[in-house]
Amino acid sequence: MLKKWIWALLLPVFLTGCQAETVPQWETVDDELVEVIEVIQEPYAMTFGIPDDAVLEVFASSDTRKVYLQENGDYEITSEALRADSIADVVQELTGFSMEDLTVMQTLRGSLPEYQFAWTSNTGSGGIVSRATVLDDGGYFYALVFSVQESCGDQYQDCAQSVFSSFGIYADEQF
């Protein structure tokens, strides 16, 4: 009889390891779901001196791009705020050339990196000589391009210098 009692007590102990678990184990995650939203800051406003004989081309302009054309079509001034991964991408977009094909001078304007470069291109009406200055604030690249007909020579050199020397960006507080 004692053997039966021992077997009766030990049998449930041995069989509990073989029992299939009937209660499912649910995995729970207690972490908060954090959605990362990139806040894109509005570009700063660009300022520069616009010559008296340059007219804003309304249909070629937008919120981040302004195009001014000289009355006779001798030169064009374009200002644009660009989002790009690097200055090489900006140079490629503005000129059609890779950065290695041009001489790009890097300086500082205040505390911002400034890049300057020039290039020539041909159109159906003749050659165009272009010069650009680009400021980098870490979020946007601010480009100012002065393009002049090659046939004008250095007639607009002082005009271009005046435009580039007045170029800057500022935060529009919109008060």
Secondary structure as UniProt FT lines:
FT   HELIX           2..16
FT   TURN            17..18
FT   STRAND          45..47
FT   TURN            52..53
FT   STRAND          54..56
FT   HELIX           58..60
FT   STRAND          65..70
FT   TURN            71..72
FT   STRAND          75..82
FT   HELIX           87..95
FT   HELIX           99..101
FT   STRAND          105..109
FT   TURN            110..111
FT   STRAND          112..123
FT   TURN            124..125
FT   STRAND          126..136
FT   STRAND          141..149
FT   HELIX           150..152
FT   TURN            153..156
FT   HELIX           157..165
FT   STRAND          168..170
//
